[in-house]
């Protein structure tokens, strides 16, 4: 047999083995699709949870800052009030008008 003839020669194929292999691969592919869907759902749930957590943290920080500003008589975050700060140092309260 020449080298060309050897290349064109095929071995007998067991169709049942190939069919089982295809079914096994299809099952594994379906399992991968299922896992992929679960991962995508988990990502979306995590994204929603993180956004909710961020909103709660922002609200908590704003509340805390508003409380601090009220203690300092500055006003809330929503007001446009700018505190008046002077850099002059007074030796006594009377010099500063207190």
Secondary structure as the mmCIF struct_conf table of DSSP 4:
data_model
#
loop_
_struct_conf.conf_type_id
_struct_conf.id
_struct_conf.beg_label_comp_id
_struct_conf.beg_label_asym_id
_struct_conf.beg_label_seq_id
_struct_conf.end_label_comp_id
_struct_conf.end_label_asym_id
_struct_conf.end_label_seq_id
HELX_RH_AL_P HELX_RH_AL_P1 UNK A 3 UNK A 8
HELX_RH_AL_P HELX_RH_AL_P2 UNK A 15 UNK A 71
TURN_TY1_P TURN_TY1_P1 UNK A 72 UNK A 73
TURN_TY1_P TURN_TY1_P2 UNK A 77 UNK A 78
BEND BEND1 UNK A 79 UNK A 79
BEND BEND2 UNK A 91 UNK A 92
TURN_TY1_P TURN_TY1_P3 UNK A 93 UNK A 97
#
